[in-house]
Amino acid sequence: DINQNMASEFNQRTITNKEKSQFLQHIIDSMELSHAAPTRLSSMESECLFYYLNGYSAKELARHINIAHRTVESYIARIKDKFQCSTRQELRQKLFPHHGM
């Protein structure tokens, strides 16, 4: 599965923010082809999603990308709302259903 290969590569190397956004948008677009409603993320939402899925807390993420942790919490809440998820694990399952990320 192409998403599994991309997810593995995603976790194994350092990639640029643009590559992160493109990767996440590819995953989202492939979900849309199968069953989900269209979902678009801003570049900041994509960046927050990347680090959030890799285990960063809102405070850690905020320090890493140099914004307020409340802003990160707002981005994460919007992302969860867009994907109709309430937890990090649900987001992982929606984006990577066949990859135990």
Backbone as numpy.savetxt, mean C-alpha at the origin, in Angstrom:
# Nx Ny Nz CAx CAy CAz Cx Cy Cz
2.20 -16.38 -10.71 1.35 -15.20 -10.71 2.23 -13.95 -10.71
1.93 -13.01 -11.59 2.75 -11.81 -11.73 2.77 -10.97 -10.46
1.64 -10.91 -9.74 1.60 -10.12 -8.52 2.49 -10.71 -7.44
2.59 -12.04 -7.37 3.47 -12.66 -6.39 4.92 -12.34 -6.70
5.30 -12.42 -7.98 6.67 -12.09 -8.36 6.99 -10.64 -8.06
6.05 -9.76 -8.38 6.27 -8.33 -8.12 6.34 -8.06 -6.62
5.51 -8.73 -5.84 5.53 -8.53 -4.40 6.86 -8.97 -3.81
7.38 -10.08 -4.30 8.68 -10.54 -3.82 9.77 -9.53 -4.14
9.78 -9.03 -5.38 10.76 -8.04 -5.78 10.59 -6.76 -4.96
9.36 -6.40 -4.72 9.02 -5.21 -3.96 9.67 -5.24 -2.58
9.70 -6.42 -1.95 10.24 -6.55 -0.61 11.74 -6.79 -0.58
12.35 -7.15 -1.71 13.75 -7.57 -1.69 14.75 -6.50 -2.09
14.31 -5.38 -2.60 15.28 -4.37 -3.02 14.77 -2.98 -2.68
15.70 -2.07 -2.67 15.34 -0.69 -2.44 14.81 -0.13 -3.76
13.64 0.47 -3.70 13.05 1.04 -4.90 12.67 2.49 -4.66
12.53 3.22 -5.73 12.20 4.63 -5.62 10.72 4.81 -5.27
10.37 5.99 -4.80 8.97 6.28 -4.49 8.10 6.14 -5.73
8.61 6.55 -6.89 7.85 6.42 -8.13 7.59 4.95 -8.43
8.60 4.10 -8.24 8.42 2.66 -8.48 7.41 2.07 -7.49
7.46 2.51 -6.24 6.49 2.04 -5.24 5.08 2.38 -5.68
4.89 3.63 -6.09 3.56 4.07 -6.53 3.09 3.29 -7.74
3.98 3.10 -8.71 3.62 2.35 -9.91 3.26 0.91 -9.57
4.05 0.29 -8.69 3.77 -1.08 -8.29 2.41 -1.20 -7.62
2.16 -0.34 -6.64 0.89 -0.40 -5.93 -0.27 -0.11 -6.87
-0.09 0.83 -7.79 -1.18 1.12 -8.73 -1.41 -0.07 -9.66
-0.35 -0.79 -10.02 -0.51 -1.99 -10.84 -1.35 -3.03 -10.09
-1.04 -3.23 -8.83 -1.80 -4.19 -8.02 -3.26 -3.76 -7.95
-3.48 -2.49 -7.70 -4.85 -1.97 -7.60 -5.58 -2.13 -8.93
-4.90 -1.80 -10.04 -5.52 -1.94 -11.36 -5.87 -3.39 -11.65
-5.02 -4.34 -11.27 -5.33 -5.74 -11.54 -6.49 -6.22 -10.67
-6.66 -5.64 -9.49 -7.83 -5.95 -8.66 -9.09 -5.49 -9.37
-9.03 -4.29 -9.96 -10.19 -3.73 -10.64 -10.62 -4.60 -11.80
-9.66 -5.20 -12.49 -10.00 -6.06 -13.62 -10.76 -7.29 -13.16
-10.45 -7.75 -11.96 -11.10 -8.96 -11.49 -12.43 -8.69 -10.79
-12.46 -7.76 -9.82 -13.71 -7.62 -9.06 -13.89 -6.32 -8.28
-12.85 -5.61 -7.99 -12.97 -4.47 -7.08 -13.35 -3.18 -7.81
-13.88 -2.27 -7.06 -14.23 -0.95 -7.61 -12.95 -0.16 -7.88
-12.97 0.76 -8.82 -11.78 1.56 -9.12 -11.26 2.29 -7.88
-9.96 2.25 -7.69 -9.34 2.89 -6.55 -8.09 3.61 -7.01
-7.99 4.87 -6.72 -6.80 5.66 -7.05 -6.22 6.20 -5.76
-4.90 6.13 -5.68 -4.19 6.66 -4.52 -3.32 7.83 -4.95
-3.23 8.83 -4.08 -2.29 9.92 -4.33 -0.88 9.37 -4.11
0.12 10.12 -4.52 1.50 9.66 -4.32 1.82 9.52 -2.83
1.30 10.42 -2.00 1.54 10.31 -0.55 0.81 9.10 0.04
-0.40 8.85 -0.44 -1.13 7.66 0.03 -0.36 6.40 -0.36
0.16 6.37 -1.58 0.94 5.21 -2.04 2.17 5.00 -1.17
2.86 6.09 -0.89 4.06 5.99 -0.06 3.71 5.52 1.35
2.67 6.08 1.93 2.24 5.64 3.26 1.82 4.17 3.23
1.09 3.78 2.21 0.65 2.39 2.10 1.84 1.45 2.04
2.84 1.79 1.24 4.04 0.96 1.13 4.66 0.70 2.51
4.91 1.76 3.24 5.56 1.60 4.55 4.62 0.96 5.57
3.37 1.30 5.50 2.37 0.70 6.41 2.31 -0.81 6.21
2.30 -1.26 4.96 2.27 -2.70 4.69 3.55 -3.39 5.11
4.62 -2.62 5.24 5.89 -3.18 5.69 6.10 -3.03 7.19
5.01 -2.75 7.91 5.05 -2.81 9.37 5.34 -1.53 10.12
5.51 -0.43 9.43 5.77 0.83 10.12 4.52 1.29 10.88
4.73 1.81 12.08 3.63 2.45 12.81 3.45 3.85 12.21
2.35 4.49 12.55 2.12 5.86 12.04 3.24 6.80 12.47
3.71 6.68 13.70 4.77 7.56 14.18 6.10 7.27 13.48
6.42 5.99 13.28 7.65 5.64 12.57 7.59 6.14 11.13
6.45 5.92 10.51 6.26 6.34 9.12 6.38 7.86 9.01
5.77 8.56 9.93 5.81 10.03 9.93 7.25 10.53 10.03
8.02 9.93 10.93 9.43 10.32 11.06 10.19 10.01 9.78
9.90 8.87 9.17 10.62 8.44 7.97 10.37 9.36 6.78
9.12 9.80 6.60 8.82 10.65 5.44 8.67 12.12 5.83
8.92 12.42 7.10 8.99 13.80 7.59 7.67 14.56 7.47
6.61 13.94 7.98 5.32 14.63 8.10 4.75 14.29 9.48
3.71 14.98 9.88 3.10 14.74 11.20 2.43 13.36 11.25
2.51 12.72 12.41 1.92 11.38 12.51 0.39 11.42 12.36
-0.23 12.53 12.73 -1.68 12.66 12.53 -2.02 12.69 11.04
-1.14 13.28 10.25 -1.33 13.29 8.80 -1.23 11.88 8.25
-0.26 11.14 8.74 -0.12 9.73 8.33 -1.38 8.96 8.72
-1.86 9.16 9.93 -3.07 8.47 10.37 -4.25 8.80 9.45
-4.32 10.04 9.01 -5.38 10.45 8.09 -5.24 9.74 6.74
-4.02 9.68 6.21 -3.78 8.96 4.95 -4.17 7.48 5.09
-3.74 6.86 6.17 -4.03 5.43 6.38 -5.54 5.21 6.49
-6.23 6.10 7.20 -7.70 5.98 7.32 -8.36 6.09 5.95
-7.89 7.04 5.12 -8.45 7.18 3.77 -8.20 5.94 2.92
-6.99 5.39 3.03 -6.64 4.18 2.28 -7.55 3.03 2.70
-7.69 2.85 4.00 -8.56 1.77 4.49 -9.99 1.96 4.01
-10.44 3.20 4.01 -11.79 3.49 3.53 -11.92 3.16 2.04
-10.94 3.54 1.25 -10.97 3.27 -0.19 -11.03 1.77 -0.50
-10.35 0.98 0.33 -10.32 -0.47 0.11 -11.33 -1.22 0.96
-12.11 -0.48 1.72 -13.11 -1.07 2.62 -12.47 -2.11 3.54
-11.40 -1.69 4.18 -10.67 -2.53 5.13 -10.57 -1.80 6.46
-10.43 -2.56 7.53 -10.27 -1.91 8.82 -8.93 -2.22 9.48
-8.16 -3.16 8.91 -6.87 -3.51 9.51 -5.78 -3.60 8.44
-4.55 -3.59 8.92 -3.39 -3.76 8.05 -3.46 -5.11 7.35
-3.82 -6.13 8.09 -3.89 -7.48 7.53 -4.93 -7.57 6.41
-6.07 -6.92 6.59 -7.08 -6.92 5.53 -6.55 -6.26 4.27
-5.81 -5.15 4.42 -5.21 -4.50 3.26 -4.25 -5.44 2.55
-3.40 -6.11 3.32 -2.46 -7.06 2.72 -3.19 -8.14 1.94
-4.25 -8.68 2.55 -5.01 -9.74 1.89 -5.67 -9.25 0.61
-6.18 -8.02 0.61 -6.81 -7.48 -0.60 -5.80 -7.23 -1.70
-4.64 -6.68 -1.34 -3.64 -6.34 -2.35 -2.82 -7.54 -2.79
-2.59 -8.48 -1.89 -1.75 -9.65 -2.19 -2.46 -10.92 -1.75
-3.57 -11.27 -2.38 -4.38 -12.39 -1.89 -3.69 -13.76 -1.93
-2.69 -13.92 -2.77 -2.04 -15.23 -2.90 -0.59 -15.22 -2.41
-0.25 -14.20 -1.67 1.16 -14.06 -1.27 1.29 -13.97 0.23
1.17 -14.60 1.15 1.24 -14.40 2.57 2.14 -13.28 3.04
2.07 -12.13 2.44 2.91 -10.97 2.79 2.76 -10.71 4.23
